[in-house]
Amino acid sequence: MTTPIDIDHAMNVASQAFLPYGCVTSANPEDDSFGFSVVDSGGEPVLDVPRVGRLQYEDPTRLSGVLTQARQDLEKKGFELQEWTMPFIVDPQGIPETPPNY
């Protein structure tokens, strides 16, 4: 079980997903979404994702899919990215996955 992600955390995760390139995020408060642009070392945009909706960013698996697809798009264009994995948030109220030790 995972905890829903709030928009600030989702934007932070997105900003870290495209290293060594920069990622500029911006909230769209009118529809509770955010967008991001990946920029090269000269500040030129190389990828623009104008909208990541609430249903996409609240679920860590869906957010991971959005960011992974964007990373793949950049790699197809020849950009080399550092390795990245989605930081999943475990629900502290969930049932532990470790069986009891008898």
C-alpha positions as CSV (number, residue, x, y, z in Angstrom):
1,M,0.0,0.0,0.0
2,T,1.3,3.5,-0.8
3,T,0.4,6.9,0.5
4,P,-1.0,9.4,-2.0
5,I,1.5,12.1,-3.0
6,D,0.7,15.8,-2.7
7,I,1.5,18.2,-5.5
8,D,4.5,19.7,-3.8
9,H,6.1,16.3,-3.3
10,A,5.2,15.2,-6.8
11,M,6.9,18.4,-8.2
12,N,10.0,17.7,-6.2
13,V,10.1,14.1,-7.4
14,A,9.8,15.3,-11.0
15,S,12.6,17.8,-10.6
16,Q,15.0,15.1,-9.5
17,A,14.0,12.6,-12.3
18,F,16.0,14.1,-15.1
19,L,19.5,14.7,-13.8
20,P,22.0,15.8,-15.0
21,Y,19.5,18.1,-16.8
22,G,17.4,20.7,-15.1
23,C,13.7,20.3,-14.6
24,V,11.5,23.4,-13.9
25,T,8.1,22.6,-12.4
26,S,5.1,24.9,-12.1
27,A,1.8,24.4,-10.4
28,N,-1.5,24.9,-12.3
29,P,-3.8,25.8,-9.3
30,E,-6.8,26.3,-11.5
31,D,-7.1,22.5,-12.1
32,D,-4.9,21.0,-9.3
33,S,-2.2,19.9,-11.7
34,F,1.4,20.8,-12.5
35,G,3.6,20.9,-15.5
36,F,7.4,20.6,-16.1
37,S,10.0,21.4,-18.6
38,V,13.4,19.7,-18.9
39,V,16.2,22.1,-19.9
40,D,19.7,21.4,-21.1
41,S,22.9,22.9,-19.7
42,G,22.3,26.1,-21.7
43,G,18.8,26.5,-20.3
44,E,17.1,25.5,-23.6
45,P,14.0,23.4,-23.2
46,V,14.4,19.9,-24.5
47,L,11.0,18.5,-23.3
48,D,7.8,20.1,-22.1
49,V,5.0,18.3,-20.3
50,P,2.4,21.0,-19.7
51,R,0.0,19.0,-17.5
52,V,0.3,16.2,-15.0
53,G,-3.2,15.9,-13.4
54,R,-4.0,15.0,-9.9
55,L,-5.0,11.5,-10.7
56,Q,-1.6,11.0,-12.3
57,Y,0.6,12.5,-9.5
58,E,-1.3,11.3,-6.4
59,D,-0.6,7.7,-7.2
60,P,3.1,6.9,-7.1
61,T,2.8,4.2,-9.7
62,R,1.1,6.5,-12.2
63,L,3.5,9.4,-11.5
64,S,6.4,6.9,-12.0
65,G,4.9,6.0,-15.4
66,V,4.6,9.6,-16.5
67,L,8.2,10.4,-15.5
68,T,9.5,7.1,-17.0
69,Q,7.8,7.9,-20.3
70,A,9.3,11.4,-20.3
71,R,12.7,10.0,-19.6
72,Q,12.4,7.5,-22.4
73,D,11.4,10.3,-24.8
74,L,14.5,12.2,-23.9
75,E,16.7,9.1,-24.2
76,K,15.3,8.5,-27.7
77,K,16.4,12.0,-28.6
78,G,19.9,11.1,-27.5
79,F,20.0,12.6,-24.0
80,E,21.9,10.6,-21.4
81,L,20.2,10.6,-18.0
82,Q,21.5,9.5,-14.6
83,E,19.8,6.3,-13.3
84,W,16.6,7.1,-11.4
85,T,14.0,5.1,-9.6
86,M,10.7,6.4,-8.2
87,P,10.9,6.9,-4.4
88,F,7.9,5.0,-3.2
89,I,6.2,6.0,0.0
90,V,5.1,3.1,2.2
91,D,1.8,3.7,4.1
92,P,2.7,3.7,7.8
93,Q,-0.9,2.6,8.5
94,G,-0.7,-0.5,6.2
95,I,-0.1,-4.1,7.3
96,P,3.6,-4.9,7.5
97,E,4.8,-7.1,4.7
98,T,7.2,-9.1,6.9
99,P,5.6,-12.2,8.4
100,P,5.9,-12.6,12.2
101,N,8.8,-14.6,13.5
102,Y,7.6,-17.6,15.4
